[in-house]
Amino acid sequence: MWKAMENIVGMFVYSAAYIVIVLVTLKIVGATLSPHFEKKIAEEGNTGLALIFACVFLGIAILLASVVR
């Protein structure tokens, strides 16, 4: 019972840490590539820029998963 609770709490802690890291990375990479990247993705529908950011976030997720294990 306690092991399951420990796993659930650990999952939420790592999820919260990942969300914070992703938000910081979003701002850093966005400022590096283009100052108005959110506008370009949302309003102009720039699919290429959205794919670049998706690949960056997947890479970060893979790195964080390897660190956790």
Backbone as numpy.savetxt, mean C-alpha at the origin, in Angstrom:
# Nx Ny Nz CAx CAy CAz Cx Cy Cz
-7.72 -21.43 22.01 -8.54 -20.23 22.01 -7.68 -18.98 22.01
-6.68 -18.92 22.91 -5.85 -17.73 23.00 -4.94 -17.58 21.79
-4.55 -18.70 21.21 -3.70 -18.66 20.02 -4.46 -18.03 18.85
-5.75 -18.35 18.73 -6.56 -17.77 17.67 -6.72 -16.26 17.87
-6.94 -15.84 19.11 -7.06 -14.41 19.40 -5.75 -13.69 19.13
-4.65 -14.34 19.46 -3.33 -13.75 19.21 -3.10 -13.57 17.71
-3.52 -14.55 16.92 -3.39 -14.45 15.47 -4.27 -13.33 14.90
-5.47 -13.20 15.41 -6.38 -12.16 14.93 -5.84 -10.77 15.27
-5.37 -10.59 16.49 -4.81 -9.30 16.89 -3.57 -8.99 16.05
-2.74 -9.97 15.84 -1.55 -9.79 15.01 -1.90 -9.38 13.59
-2.95 -9.99 13.06 -3.39 -9.65 11.72 -3.83 -8.20 11.63
-4.57 -7.73 12.63 -5.02 -6.34 12.63 -3.85 -5.37 12.80
-2.88 -5.73 13.62 -1.71 -4.87 13.82 -0.92 -4.74 12.51
-0.65 -5.87 11.85 0.09 -5.82 10.60 -0.71 -5.13 9.50
-2.03 -5.29 9.50 -2.86 -4.61 8.51 -2.81 -3.10 8.71
-2.89 -2.66 9.94 -2.83 -1.22 10.23 -1.46 -0.66 9.85
-0.40 -1.40 10.16 0.95 -0.95 9.80 1.09 -0.87 8.28
0.55 -1.85 7.58 0.63 -1.85 6.12 -0.13 -0.66 5.54
-1.29 -0.36 6.07 -2.07 0.77 5.56 -1.31 2.08 5.74
-0.69 2.25 6.90 0.09 3.47 7.14 1.27 3.55 6.17
1.96 2.44 5.98 3.10 2.42 5.07 2.65 2.70 3.64
1.53 2.15 3.23 1.02 2.38 1.88 0.64 3.85 1.68
0.01 4.46 2.67 -0.37 5.86 2.54 0.85 6.77 2.45
1.86 6.48 3.25 3.10 7.27 3.18 3.78 7.06 1.83
3.83 5.83 1.37 4.44 5.53 0.08 3.67 6.18 -1.05
2.37 6.19 -0.96 1.54 6.83 -1.97 1.91 8.29 -2.12
2.07 8.99 -1.02 2.43 10.40 -1.06 3.85 10.60 -1.59
4.79 9.76 -1.16 6.18 9.91 -1.60 6.32 9.62 -3.10
5.78 8.48 -3.53 5.89 8.10 -4.94 5.08 9.06 -5.80
3.93 9.46 -5.32 3.11 10.41 -6.08 3.79 11.74 -6.26
4.44 12.23 -5.23 5.16 13.50 -5.34 6.38 13.37 -6.24
6.96 12.17 -6.27 8.13 11.95 -7.11 7.76 11.87 -8.59
6.71 11.13 -8.90 6.33 10.93 -10.30 5.58 12.12 -10.89
4.58 12.58 -10.20 3.74 13.65 -10.72 3.03 14.33 -9.56
3.06 15.64 -9.50 2.44 16.32 -8.36 0.91 16.18 -8.31
0.30 15.93 -9.44 -1.17 15.83 -9.49 -1.61 14.44 -9.94
-0.95 13.42 -9.40 -1.22 12.05 -9.87 -2.62 11.58 -9.50
-3.14 12.00 -8.33 -4.49 11.55 -7.94 -5.53 12.11 -8.91
-5.35 13.35 -9.34 -6.26 13.96 -10.31 -6.16 13.25 -11.65
-4.93 12.93 -12.05 -4.74 12.26 -13.33 -5.39 10.88 -13.35
-5.31 10.17 -12.24 -5.90 8.84 -12.20 -7.42 8.93 -12.12
-7.94 9.77 -11.22 -9.38 9.81 -10.96 -10.15 10.54 -12.06
-9.73 11.72 -12.41 -10.51 12.53 -13.34 -10.18 12.27 -14.80
-8.90 12.13 -15.09 -8.49 11.94 -16.48 -8.48 10.48 -16.91
-8.55 9.57 -15.95 -8.59 8.15 -16.26 -7.28 7.61 -16.82
-6.16 8.07 -16.27 -4.85 7.62 -16.73 -4.58 6.21 -16.21
-4.87 5.23 -17.04 -4.74 3.82 -16.66 -3.28 3.41 -16.46
-2.40 3.95 -17.27 -0.99 3.60 -17.15 -0.41 4.00 -15.80
-0.74 5.20 -15.35 -0.27 5.67 -14.05 -0.87 4.83 -12.92
-2.13 4.45 -13.07 -2.78 3.60 -12.06 -2.10 2.24 -11.99
-1.71 1.70 -13.13 -1.01 0.40 -13.14 0.36 0.50 -12.51
1.05 1.61 -12.73 2.36 1.79 -12.10 2.22 1.79 -10.58
1.24 2.53 -10.06 1.03 2.57 -8.63 0.58 1.22 -8.09
-0.22 0.49 -8.84 -0.64 -0.83 -8.40 0.56 -1.77 -8.28
1.47 -1.70 -9.23 2.68 -2.54 -9.17 3.57 -2.16 -8.00
3.67 -0.86 -7.73 4.48 -0.41 -6.59 3.89 -0.95 -5.30
2.58 -0.87 -5.15 1.94 -1.34 -3.92 2.02 -2.85 -3.77
1.94 -3.58 -4.87 2.11 -5.03 -4.80 3.53 -5.38 -4.39
4.50 -4.64 -4.90 5.88 -4.87 -4.50 6.09 -4.61 -3.02
5.50 -3.54 -2.52 5.60 -3.24 -1.08 4.94 -4.34 -0.27
3.80 -4.83 -0.73 3.10 -5.90 -0.02 3.95 -7.17 0.05
4.61 -7.48 -1.05 5.47 -8.68 -1.08 6.66 -8.50 -0.13
7.25 -7.31 -0.13 8.37 -7.06 0.78 7.94 -7.13 2.25
6.79 -6.54 2.57 6.31 -6.59 3.94 5.96 -8.01 4.35
5.40 -8.79 3.44 5.07 -10.18 3.77 6.32 -10.99 4.05
7.38 -10.72 3.32 8.63 -11.46 3.55 9.28 -11.03 4.87
9.12 -9.78 5.26 9.68 -9.31 6.53 8.93 -9.91 7.69
7.62 -10.02 7.58 6.79 -10.54 8.67 7.11 -12.01 8.91
7.33 -12.77 7.87 7.61 -14.19 8.04 9.02 -14.34 8.44
